[in-house]
Amino acid sequence: MAKKPKTNAVRMLEQQKIDFELIEYELTGDKVDGVTVANKIGYPVFVVYKTLLVTAGTGKYYVCIIPVDNELNLKAIAKVVGEKKVELLPLKDLLPTTGYIRGGCSPIGMKKLFPTVVDASAEKHDFIIVSGGKIGLQVKLALPDLLRMTKGQVAAISNNG
């Protein structure tokens, strides 16, 4: 039997005894967008979610989890987190801030626990799929478990959600 990959996200889920399923996929080429990932793992795009970080200035970071085929509504997330304005975290700041790289950024197991908001569309599903902490690894889990792991909240933060 193949050994389960151990990322911070996987370790934390196991420590908290959260019920989850690991989904591994082979990455060919350099496309790490969520729609490509959804197609590779055989799940519809509306249950596969991407993790984006926004910032409202130094030290103010927020984690946004939205369907892979949607766009983040910056005004909506700013309002939800009580900021006048937020912008996407520059890519060069992702690894130092979270400990994860683009395409492998999990909302679980970041260097610090940042305020987290999951798009309200997730409430329509029995489970959602998020990054497992590295390219080629996804985690399937129930929304209440994700909210518990991230101390997150739910709000309408995507343009299509």
C-alpha positions as CSV (number, residue, x, y, z in Angstrom):
1,M,0.0,0.0,0.0
2,A,1.3,3.4,-0.9
3,K,2.3,5.7,1.9
4,K,0.0,8.7,2.5
5,P,1.7,12.0,1.7
6,K,2.3,14.0,4.8
7,T,1.8,17.8,4.5
8,N,1.0,20.2,7.3
9,A,-2.6,20.0,6.2
10,V,-2.8,16.2,6.4
11,R,-1.0,16.1,9.7
12,M,-3.4,18.6,11.3
13,L,-6.5,16.8,9.9
14,E,-5.2,13.5,11.4
15,Q,-4.3,15.1,14.7
16,Q,-7.9,16.5,15.0
17,K,-9.4,13.2,13.9
18,I,-11.2,14.9,11.0
19,D,-12.9,12.6,8.5
20,F,-11.3,13.4,5.1
21,E,-10.2,11.7,1.9
22,L,-6.9,12.4,0.1
23,I,-7.1,12.7,-3.7
24,E,-3.8,12.5,-5.5
25,Y,-3.3,13.5,-9.2
26,E,-0.5,13.6,-11.7
27,L,0.4,17.0,-12.9
28,T,1.5,17.3,-16.5
29,G,2.7,20.5,-17.9
30,D,2.6,23.7,-15.9
31,K,-1.2,24.3,-15.5
32,V,-2.1,24.3,-11.8
33,D,-5.4,26.2,-12.2
34,G,-8.3,24.8,-10.3
35,V,-10.4,23.9,-13.3
36,T,-7.6,21.7,-14.6
37,V,-7.3,20.1,-11.2
38,A,-11.1,19.4,-11.0
39,N,-10.9,17.7,-14.4
40,K,-7.9,15.6,-13.5
41,I,-9.5,14.3,-10.3
42,G,-12.9,13.8,-11.9
43,Y,-15.0,16.1,-9.8
44,P,-17.3,18.9,-10.9
45,V,-15.8,22.4,-10.6
46,F,-18.5,23.5,-8.2
47,V,-17.2,21.2,-5.4
48,V,-13.5,22.0,-6.0
49,Y,-12.4,25.2,-4.2
50,K,-9.3,27.3,-4.4
51,T,-7.5,29.1,-1.6
52,L,-6.7,32.8,-2.1
53,L,-5.1,35.2,0.3
54,V,-5.9,38.9,0.4
55,T,-4.2,41.6,2.4
56,A,-5.3,44.9,3.9
57,G,-1.8,46.0,4.6
58,T,1.2,44.7,6.6
59,G,0.2,41.9,8.9
60,K,-3.5,41.9,7.9
61,Y,-4.1,38.7,5.9
62,Y,-7.3,36.9,5.2
63,V,-7.9,33.4,3.6
64,C,-10.6,33.2,1.0
65,I,-12.0,29.8,-0.2
66,I,-14.0,29.9,-3.4
67,P,-15.0,27.6,-6.2
68,V,-12.2,27.2,-8.7
69,D,-14.3,28.5,-11.6
70,N,-15.3,31.7,-9.8
71,E,-13.6,35.0,-9.1
72,L,-13.1,36.6,-5.7
73,N,-15.3,39.6,-5.1
74,L,-12.7,42.0,-3.3
75,K,-15.4,44.4,-2.2
76,A,-17.5,41.6,-0.6
77,I,-14.5,40.0,1.3
78,A,-13.4,43.5,2.5
79,K,-16.9,44.1,3.9
80,V,-17.0,40.6,5.5
81,V,-13.6,41.1,7.3
82,G,-14.3,44.7,8.2
83,E,-11.7,46.4,6.0
84,K,-12.1,49.4,3.7
85,K,-10.1,47.7,1.0
86,V,-8.2,44.4,0.4
87,E,-6.1,43.2,-2.5
88,L,-4.8,39.8,-3.6
89,L,-1.6,38.9,-1.8
90,P,1.4,39.3,-4.3
91,L,2.5,35.8,-5.4
92,K,6.1,36.5,-4.1
93,D,4.6,36.8,-0.5
94,L,2.6,33.6,-0.6
95,L,5.3,31.1,0.5
96,P,6.8,33.4,3.3
97,T,3.3,34.2,4.6
98,T,1.6,30.8,4.4
99,G,4.4,28.2,4.0
100,Y,2.7,27.0,0.9
101,I,3.3,27.6,-2.9
102,R,0.9,28.6,-5.6
103,G,-1.2,25.6,-6.7
104,G,-0.5,23.9,-3.3
105,C,-1.9,26.4,-0.9
106,S,-4.1,24.7,1.6
107,P,-6.4,26.6,3.9
108,I,-5.3,24.1,6.6
109,G,-1.9,24.1,8.2
110,M,-0.6,27.6,7.2
111,K,2.2,29.1,9.3
112,K,-0.4,31.1,11.2
113,L,-4.1,30.8,11.5
114,F,-5.5,33.7,9.5
115,P,-9.2,34.8,9.5
116,T,-10.8,32.5,7.0
117,V,-14.0,32.9,4.9
118,V,-15.5,30.2,2.8
119,D,-17.9,31.2,-0.1
120,A,-21.5,30.6,0.8
121,S,-21.9,28.3,-2.2
122,A,-20.1,25.6,-0.2
123,E,-23.2,25.2,2.0
124,K,-25.0,23.5,-1.0
125,H,-22.7,20.5,-1.0
126,D,-22.1,17.5,1.3
127,F,-18.3,18.0,0.9
128,I,-15.9,20.3,-0.8
129,I,-12.4,19.7,-2.1
130,V,-9.4,22.0,-1.2
131,S,-5.7,21.7,-1.7
132,G,-3.9,19.2,0.5
133,G,-0.8,21.4,0.9
134,K,1.1,20.5,-2.3
135,I,0.6,20.4,-6.0
136,G,-0.9,17.0,-6.8
137,L,-2.8,16.5,-3.6
138,Q,-6.4,17.5,-2.7
139,V,-8.4,16.9,0.4
140,K,-12.1,16.1,0.3
141,L,-14.0,17.0,3.5
142,A,-17.2,18.3,4.9
143,L,-17.7,22.1,5.2
144,P,-18.3,22.0,9.0
145,D,-14.9,20.2,9.5
146,L,-13.1,22.7,7.3
147,L,-14.7,25.6,9.3
148,R,-13.6,23.9,12.5
149,M,-10.0,23.4,11.3
150,T,-9.7,27.0,10.1
151,K,-12.0,28.7,12.6
152,G,-13.7,30.0,9.5
153,Q,-17.0,31.6,8.6
154,V,-19.2,31.4,5.6
155,A,-20.2,34.4,3.4
156,A,-21.0,35.3,-0.2
157,I,-17.5,36.3,-1.4
158,S,-17.3,35.1,-5.0
159,N,-18.7,36.8,-8.1
160,N,-20.7,33.8,-9.1
161,G,-21.6,32.5,-5.6
